[in-house]
Amino acid sequence: MDATAPFLVPALRVSGGALVWAVHFVVVYAFAALACASRFDARAVPWVITAASVVAAAVLARMMLRLRGATHPAFVDWLSGVIAALAMIAVVWEAASALAAPACT
């Protein structure tokens, strides 16, 4: 086993919420840009944004549910849950703004 493995696993757990948000951000805005640039059907953009947001929210909710039932969660668990909650707020905010603006104008 590599000596960095004990650090790598908690680091990935803590940064998991931010990684999920970053992937969601790239998927939403890259698809919208590519769809508009290639004269793709603009009606598909809100559906893809909604689907990406639901998937991201489900992953983040699963990350937050790790804390459920723990009387004294470890710091890594607590921090990963807080970062996942902040990422959930960012995903909702991002999806709301992307759905509020008209696509391909």
DSSP file (Angstrom, degrees, kcal/mol; ACC not computed):
  #  RESIDUE AA STRUCTURE BP1 BP2  ACC     N-H-->O    O-->H-N    N-H-->O    O-->H-N    TCO  KAPPA ALPHA  PHI   PSI    X-CA   Y-CA   Z-CA
    1    1 A M              0   0    0      0, 0.0     2,-0.1     0, 0.0     0, 0.0   0.000 360.0 360.0 360.0 140.0    0.0    0.0    0.0
    2    2 A D    >   -     0   0    0      1,-0.1     3,-1.0     2,-0.0     0, 0.0  -0.399 360.0-127.2 -73.0 148.7    1.2    3.5   -0.9
    3    3 A A  T 3  S+     0   0    0      1,-0.2     4,-0.3     2,-0.1    -1,-0.1   0.717 107.5  58.7 -70.0 -20.4    2.1    5.8    1.9
    4    4 A T  T >> S+     0   0    0      1,-0.2     4,-2.5     2,-0.1     3,-0.8   0.603  81.8  86.6 -84.4 -10.6   -0.2    8.5    0.5
    5    5 A A  H <> S+     0   0    0     -3,-1.0     4,-1.9     1,-0.3    -1,-0.2   0.877  82.2  56.5 -60.1 -41.2   -3.3    6.4    0.6
    6    6 A P  H 34 S+     0   0    0      0, 0.0    -1,-0.3     0, 0.0    -2,-0.1   0.813 116.4  38.1 -63.1 -25.5   -4.2    7.3    4.2
    7    7 A F  H <> S+     0   0    0     -3,-0.8     4,-1.9    -4,-0.3    -2,-0.2   0.824 111.6  58.4 -86.6 -35.4   -4.2   11.0    3.1
    8    8 A L  H  X S+     0   0    0     -4,-2.5     4,-2.4     1,-0.2     5,-0.2   0.894 101.3  52.5 -67.1 -43.0   -5.8   10.5   -0.3
    9    9 A V  H  X S+     0   0    0     -4,-1.9     4,-2.1     1,-0.2    -1,-0.2   0.947 113.5  41.3 -63.7 -50.9   -9.0    8.8    0.8
   10   10 A P  H  > S+     0   0    0      0, 0.0     4,-2.5     0, 0.0     5,-0.2   0.882 113.9  54.8 -64.5 -34.2  -10.1   11.5    3.4
   11   11 A A  H  X S+     0   0    0     -4,-1.9     4,-2.3     1,-0.2    -2,-0.2   0.909 109.7  46.1 -64.9 -40.3   -8.9   14.2    1.0
   12   12 A L  H  X S+     0   0    0     -4,-2.4     4,-0.6     2,-0.2    -1,-0.2   0.870 112.2  51.6 -68.6 -36.2  -11.2   12.9   -1.8
   13   13 A R  H  < S+     0   0    0     -4,-2.1     3,-0.4    -5,-0.2     4,-0.4   0.912 112.6  45.2 -66.2 -41.2  -14.1   12.5    0.7
   14   14 A V  H  < S+     0   0    0     -4,-2.5     3,-0.5     1,-0.2     4,-0.3   0.906 118.9  41.0 -69.3 -41.0  -13.7   16.1    1.8
   15   15 A S  H  X S+     0   0    0     -4,-2.3     4,-2.2    -5,-0.2    -1,-0.2   0.440  88.6  96.8 -87.7   2.0  -13.4   17.5   -1.7
   16   16 A G  H  X S+     0   0    0     -4,-0.6     4,-2.4    -3,-0.4    -1,-0.2   0.877  81.3  51.3 -59.6 -40.8  -16.1   15.3   -3.1
   17   17 A G  H  > S+     0   0    0     -3,-0.5     4,-2.3    -4,-0.4    -1,-0.2   0.911 111.2  47.4 -63.6 -42.9  -18.8   17.9   -2.9
   18   18 A A  H  > S+     0   0    0     -4,-0.3     4,-2.4     2,-0.2    -1,-0.2   0.866 111.4  51.8 -66.9 -35.4  -16.7   20.5   -4.6
   19   19 A L  H  X S+     0   0    0     -4,-2.2     4,-2.4     2,-0.2    -2,-0.2   0.904 108.9  49.7 -67.2 -40.8  -15.8   18.0   -7.3
   20   20 A V  H  X S+     0   0    0     -4,-2.4     4,-2.3     1,-0.2    -2,-0.2   0.925 112.3  48.3 -63.0 -43.7  -19.5   17.1   -7.9
   21   21 A W  H  X S+     0   0    0     -4,-2.3     4,-2.8     1,-0.2    -2,-0.2   0.914 110.6  51.3 -62.1 -42.5  -20.3   20.8   -8.2
   22   22 A A  H  X S+     0   0    0     -4,-2.4     4,-2.3     2,-0.2    -2,-0.2   0.903 110.5  47.9 -63.9 -41.4  -17.4   21.4  -10.6
   23   23 A V  H  X S+     0   0    0     -4,-2.4     4,-2.6     2,-0.2    -1,-0.2   0.920 112.5  49.8 -64.4 -42.4  -18.5   18.5  -12.9
   24   24 A H  H  X S+     0   0    0     -4,-2.3     4,-2.7     2,-0.2     5,-0.2   0.923 110.0  51.1 -60.9 -44.8  -22.1   19.9  -12.8
   25   25 A F  H  X S+     0   0    0     -4,-2.8     4,-2.2     1,-0.2     5,-0.3   0.925 112.5  45.2 -58.5 -47.4  -20.8   23.4  -13.7
   26   26 A V  H  X S+     0   0    0     -4,-2.3     4,-2.4     1,-0.2     5,-0.4   0.916 114.0  48.8 -65.5 -43.4  -18.8   22.1  -16.6
   27   27 A V  H  X S+     0   0    0     -4,-2.6     4,-2.1    -5,-0.2     5,-0.3   0.937 114.0  45.6 -63.0 -46.6  -21.6   19.9  -17.9
   28   28 A V  H  X S+     0   0    0     -4,-2.7     4,-2.0    -5,-0.2    -2,-0.2   0.960 121.1  35.0 -63.7 -52.7  -24.3   22.6  -17.7
   29   29 A Y  H  X S+     0   0    0     -4,-2.2     4,-2.2    -5,-0.2    -1,-0.2   0.850 117.6  51.3 -77.3 -33.1  -22.4   25.4  -19.3
   30   30 A A  H  X S+     0   0    0     -4,-2.4     4,-2.8    -5,-0.3     5,-0.2   0.922 112.5  46.9 -68.2 -42.3  -20.4   23.4  -21.8
   31   31 A F  H  X S+     0   0    0     -4,-2.1     4,-2.8    -5,-0.4     5,-0.2   0.927 112.9  49.3 -64.4 -43.0  -23.6   21.7  -23.1
   32   32 A A  H  X S+     0   0    0     -4,-2.0     4,-2.0    -5,-0.3    -1,-0.2   0.919 114.2  45.6 -62.3 -42.5  -25.4   25.1  -23.3
   33   33 A A  H  X S+     0   0    0     -4,-2.2     4,-2.3     2,-0.2    -2,-0.2   0.929 116.1  44.6 -66.8 -44.9  -22.5   26.6  -25.2
   34   34 A L  H  X S+     0   0    0     -4,-2.8     4,-1.8     1,-0.2     6,-0.3   0.877 112.5  52.3 -68.0 -36.8  -22.1   23.7  -27.6
   35   35 A A  H  <>S+     0   0    0     -4,-2.8     5,-2.6    -5,-0.2    -1,-0.2   0.906 114.0  42.7 -65.8 -40.3  -25.8   23.4  -28.2
   36   36 A C  H ><5S+     0   0    0     -4,-2.0     3,-0.8    -5,-0.2    -2,-0.2   0.868 114.0  51.0 -74.5 -35.4  -26.1   27.1  -29.0
   37   37 A A  H 3<5S+     0   0    0     -4,-2.3    -2,-0.2     1,-0.2    -1,-0.2   0.815 113.5  44.2 -71.6 -29.8  -22.9   27.1  -31.1
   38   38 A S  T 3<5S-     0   0    0     -4,-1.8    -1,-0.2    -5,-0.2    -2,-0.2   0.258 112.6-113.3-100.1  12.6  -24.0   24.1  -33.2
   39   39 A R  T < 5 +     0   0    0     -3,-0.8    -3,-0.2     1,-0.1    -4,-0.1   0.843  57.3 168.3  58.2  34.2  -27.6   25.3  -33.8
   40   40 A F      < -     0   0    0     -5,-2.6     2,-0.4    -6,-0.3    -1,-0.1  -0.327  53.1 -75.5 -68.7 159.9  -28.8   22.3  -31.7
   41   41 A D    >   -     0   0    0      1,-0.2     3,-1.6     2,-0.1     4,-0.4  -0.456  41.5-152.2 -62.4 115.9  -32.4   22.4  -30.6
   42   42 A A  T >  S+     0   0    0     -2,-0.4     3,-0.8     1,-0.3    -1,-0.2   0.684  88.2  72.1 -67.2 -18.5  -32.5   25.0  -27.8
   43   43 A R  T 3> S+     0   0    0      1,-0.2     4,-0.6     2,-0.2    -1,-0.3   0.714  91.0  59.7 -71.0 -17.9  -35.5   23.2  -26.2
   44   44 A A  H <> S+     0   0    0     -3,-1.6     4,-2.3     1,-0.2    -1,-0.2   0.723  86.7  77.0 -80.0 -21.1  -33.2   20.4  -25.1
   45   45 A V  H <> S+     0   0    0     -3,-0.8     4,-2.4    -4,-0.4     5,-0.2   0.925  93.5  46.9 -60.1 -49.0  -31.0   22.7  -23.0
   46   46 A P  H  > S+     0   0    0      0, 0.0     4,-2.4     0, 0.0    -1,-0.2   0.869 111.9  52.7 -61.9 -33.3  -33.3   23.1  -20.0
   47   47 A W  H  X S+     0   0    0     -4,-0.6     4,-2.5     2,-0.2    -2,-0.2   0.910 110.4  46.0 -67.8 -41.2  -33.9   19.3  -20.0
   48   48 A V  H  X S+     0   0    0     -4,-2.3     4,-2.7     2,-0.2     5,-0.2   0.902 112.8  50.8 -67.7 -40.1  -30.2   18.6  -19.9
   49   49 A I  H  X S+     0   0    0     -4,-2.4     4,-2.1    -5,-0.2    -2,-0.2   0.922 112.1  47.6 -62.0 -43.4  -29.7   21.2  -17.2
   50   50 A T  H  X S+     0   0    0     -4,-2.4     4,-2.3    -5,-0.2    -2,-0.2   0.923 112.9  47.8 -64.2 -44.4  -32.5   19.7  -15.1
   51   51 A A  H  X S+     0   0    0     -4,-2.5     4,-2.3     1,-0.2    -2,-0.2   0.924 112.8  47.9 -63.6 -44.5  -31.1   16.1  -15.5
   52   52 A A  H  X S+     0   0    0     -4,-2.7     4,-2.4     1,-0.2    -1,-0.2   0.879 112.5  50.2 -64.0 -37.0  -27.6   17.2  -14.6
   53   53 A S  H  X S+     0   0    0     -4,-2.1     4,-2.6    -5,-0.2    -1,-0.2   0.884 109.6  49.8 -69.6 -38.8  -28.9   19.0  -11.6
   54   54 A V  H  X S+     0   0    0     -4,-2.3     4,-2.2     2,-0.2    -2,-0.2   0.917 112.7  47.2 -66.0 -42.5  -31.0   16.1  -10.4
   55   55 A V  H  X S+     0   0    0     -4,-2.3     4,-2.2     2,-0.2    -2,-0.2   0.939 114.2  46.7 -64.1 -46.4  -28.0   13.7  -10.7
   56   56 A A  H  X S+     0   0    0     -4,-2.4     4,-2.5     1,-0.2    -2,-0.2   0.909 112.3  50.5 -62.7 -41.7  -25.7   16.2   -8.9
   57   57 A A  H  X S+     0   0    0     -4,-2.6     4,-2.5     1,-0.2    -1,-0.2   0.876 109.5  51.1 -64.6 -37.4  -28.3   16.8   -6.1
   58   58 A A  H  X S+     0   0    0     -4,-2.2     4,-2.0     2,-0.2    -1,-0.2   0.915 111.4  47.0 -66.4 -42.3  -28.7   13.0   -5.6
   59   59 A V  H  X S+     0   0    0     -4,-2.2     4,-1.8     2,-0.2    -2,-0.2   0.922 114.6  46.8 -64.5 -43.6  -25.0   12.4   -5.3
   60   60 A L  H  X S+     0   0    0     -4,-2.5     4,-2.2     1,-0.2    -2,-0.2   0.878 109.8  53.4 -67.5 -37.3  -24.6   15.4   -2.9
   61   61 A A  H  X S+     0   0    0     -4,-2.5     4,-2.0     1,-0.2    -1,-0.2   0.895 107.6  51.7 -63.5 -38.9  -27.6   14.2   -0.8
   62   62 A R  H  < S+     0   0    0     -4,-2.0     4,-0.5     1,-0.2    -1,-0.2   0.894 109.1  50.4 -63.3 -39.4  -26.0   10.8   -0.5
   63   63 A M  H >< S+     0   0    0     -4,-1.8     3,-0.7     1,-0.2     4,-0.2   0.887 111.6  47.9 -66.1 -37.9  -22.8   12.5    0.7
   64   64 A M  H >< S+     0   0    0     -4,-2.2     3,-1.5     1,-0.2     4,-0.3   0.812 101.8  64.3 -72.6 -29.4  -24.8   14.5    3.3
   65   65 A L  G >< S+     0   0    0     -4,-2.0     3,-0.9     1,-0.3    -1,-0.2   0.614  80.7  80.6 -72.5 -10.3  -26.7   11.4    4.5
   66   66 A R  G <  S+     0   0    0     -3,-0.7    -1,-0.3    -4,-0.5    -2,-0.2   0.802  90.9  54.0 -61.8 -26.3  -23.4    9.9    5.7
   67   67 A L  G X  S+     0   0    0     -3,-1.5     3,-1.9    -4,-0.2    -1,-0.2   0.662  81.9 113.6 -81.3 -16.2  -23.8   12.1    8.8
   68   68 A R  T <  S+     0   0    0     -3,-0.9     3,-0.1    -4,-0.3    -3,-0.0  -0.347  86.4   7.2 -63.8 128.2  -27.3   10.9    9.6
   69   69 A G  T 3  S+     0   0    0      1,-0.3     2,-0.6    -2,-0.1    -1,-0.3   0.323  92.5 128.5  86.2  -8.0  -27.5    9.0   12.8
   70   70 A A    <   -     0   0    0     -3,-1.9    -1,-0.3     1,-0.2    -3,-0.0  -0.711  40.5-167.1 -83.2 122.5  -24.0    9.7   13.8
   71   71 A T  S    S+     0   0    0     -2,-0.6    -1,-0.2     1,-0.3    -2,-0.1   0.895  87.2  14.4 -75.2 -39.3  -23.9   11.1   17.4
   72   72 A H  S    S-     0   0    0      0, 0.0    -1,-0.3     0, 0.0     3,-0.1  -0.712  84.3-163.6-134.3  82.6  -20.3   12.3   17.1
   73   73 A P        -     0   0    0      0, 0.0    -6,-0.1     0, 0.0    -4,-0.0  -0.329  27.8-103.9 -68.2 150.2  -19.2   12.3   13.5
   74   74 A A     >  -     0   0    0      1,-0.1     4,-2.7     4,-0.0     5,-0.2  -0.290  33.0-108.7 -65.6 157.9  -15.5   12.4   12.8
   75   75 A F  H  > S+     0   0    0      1,-0.2     4,-3.0     2,-0.2     5,-0.2   0.883 119.5  53.1 -59.6 -39.1  -14.2   15.7   11.6
   76   76 A V  H  > S+     0   0    0      2,-0.2     4,-2.4     1,-0.2    -1,-0.2   0.910 110.7  46.9 -64.3 -41.7  -13.7   14.4    8.0
   77   77 A D  H  > S+     0   0    0      2,-0.2     4,-2.0     1,-0.2    -2,-0.2   0.923 114.3  47.3 -64.3 -44.3  -17.3   13.2    7.9
   78   78 A W  H  X S+     0   0    0     -4,-2.7     4,-2.3     2,-0.2    -2,-0.2   0.929 113.7  47.2 -63.1 -46.2  -18.6   16.5    9.2
   79   79 A L  H  X S+     0   0    0     -4,-3.0     4,-2.5     1,-0.2     5,-0.2   0.890 111.0  50.9 -65.5 -39.8  -16.5   18.6    6.9
   80   80 A S  H  X S+     0   0    0     -4,-2.4     4,-2.1    -5,-0.2    -1,-0.2   0.877 111.1  49.9 -66.1 -35.4  -17.4   16.5    3.8
   81   81 A G  H  X S+     0   0    0     -4,-2.0     4,-2.0     2,-0.2    -2,-0.2   0.897 111.5  47.7 -67.5 -40.5  -21.1   16.9    4.8
   82   82 A V  H  X S+     0   0    0     -4,-2.3     4,-2.4     2,-0.2    -2,-0.2   0.920 113.2  47.5 -66.9 -43.6  -20.8   20.6    5.1
   83   83 A I  H  X S+     0   0    0     -4,-2.5     4,-2.3     1,-0.2    -2,-0.2   0.886 111.2  51.8 -65.7 -37.4  -19.0   21.0    1.8
   84   84 A A  H  X S+     0   0    0     -4,-2.1     4,-2.0    -5,-0.2    -1,-0.2   0.882 109.3  50.7 -65.1 -37.1  -21.6   18.8    0.2
   85   85 A A  H  X S+     0   0    0     -4,-2.0     4,-1.9     2,-0.2    -2,-0.2   0.908 111.3  47.4 -67.1 -41.1  -24.3   21.0    1.6
   86   86 A L  H  X S+     0   0    0     -4,-2.4     4,-2.1     1,-0.2    -2,-0.2   0.889 111.4  51.1 -65.2 -38.3  -22.6   24.1    0.3
   87   87 A A  H  X S+     0   0    0     -4,-2.3     4,-2.5     2,-0.2    -2,-0.2   0.855 106.2  55.5 -66.5 -34.2  -22.2   22.4   -3.1
   88   88 A M  H  X S+     0   0    0     -4,-2.0     4,-2.4     2,-0.2    -2,-0.2   0.910 107.3  49.2 -63.9 -41.8  -25.9   21.6   -3.1
   89   89 A I  H  X S+     0   0    0     -4,-1.9     4,-2.5     1,-0.2    -2,-0.2   0.916 111.8  49.5 -61.8 -42.4  -26.7   25.3   -2.6
   90   90 A A  H  X S+     0   0    0     -4,-2.1     4,-2.6     2,-0.2    -2,-0.2   0.891 110.3  50.1 -64.9 -39.8  -24.3   26.1   -5.5
   91   91 A V  H  X S+     0   0    0     -4,-2.5     4,-2.6     2,-0.2     5,-0.2   0.920 112.7  46.3 -65.0 -43.8  -25.9   23.4   -7.8
   92   92 A V  H  X S+     0   0    0     -4,-2.4     4,-2.5     2,-0.2    -2,-0.2   0.922 114.6  47.3 -64.8 -43.3  -29.5   24.7   -7.0
   93   93 A W  H  X S+     0   0    0     -4,-2.5     4,-2.2    -5,-0.2    -2,-0.2   0.916 113.9  47.9 -63.6 -43.7  -28.4   28.3   -7.6
   94   94 A E  H  X S+     0   0    0     -4,-2.6     4,-2.3    -5,-0.2    -2,-0.2   0.909 113.3  47.0 -64.0 -44.0  -26.6   27.4  -10.8
   95   95 A A  H  X S+     0   0    0     -4,-2.6     4,-2.4     2,-0.2     5,-0.2   0.898 111.2  52.0 -67.2 -40.0  -29.5   25.4  -12.1
   96   96 A A  H  X S+     0   0    0     -4,-2.5     4,-1.8    -5,-0.2    -2,-0.2   0.920 113.1  43.8 -63.6 -42.8  -32.0   28.2  -11.2
   97   97 A S  H  X S+     0   0    0     -4,-2.2     4,-1.4     1,-0.2    -1,-0.2   0.884 114.4  49.6 -71.3 -35.7  -30.0   30.8  -13.0
   98   98 A A  H  < S+     0   0    0     -4,-2.3    -2,-0.2     1,-0.2    -1,-0.2   0.851 115.2  44.0 -70.4 -33.1  -29.4   28.6  -16.1
   99   99 A L  H  < S+     0   0    0     -4,-2.4    -1,-0.2    -5,-0.2    -2,-0.2   0.764 109.6  57.0 -81.1 -24.8  -33.1   27.7  -16.3
  100  100 A A  H  < S+     0   0    0     -4,-1.8    -2,-0.2    -5,-0.2    -1,-0.2   0.850  96.4  71.1 -74.8 -33.7  -34.2   31.3  -15.8
  101  101 A A  S  < S-     0   0    0     -4,-1.4     2,-0.1    -5,-0.1     0, 0.0  -0.604  94.1-107.9 -84.4 142.4  -32.3   32.7  -18.7
  102  102 A P        -     0   0    0      0, 0.0     3,-0.5     0, 0.0     2,-0.3  -0.430  35.8-119.0 -68.5 142.6  -33.4   31.9  -22.2
  103  103 A A  S    S+     0   0    0      1,-0.2   -61,-0.1   -61,-0.1    -4,-0.0  -0.606  82.9   2.6 -83.5 140.6  -31.2   29.5  -24.1
  104  104 A C              0   0    0     -2,-0.3    -1,-0.2     1,-0.1   -62,-0.1   0.908 360.0 360.0  57.2  54.1  -29.4   30.5  -27.3
  105  105 A T              0   0    0     -3,-0.5    -1,-0.1     0, 0.0    -2,-0.1   0.446 360.0 360.0 -98.7 360.0  -30.5   34.1  -27.6
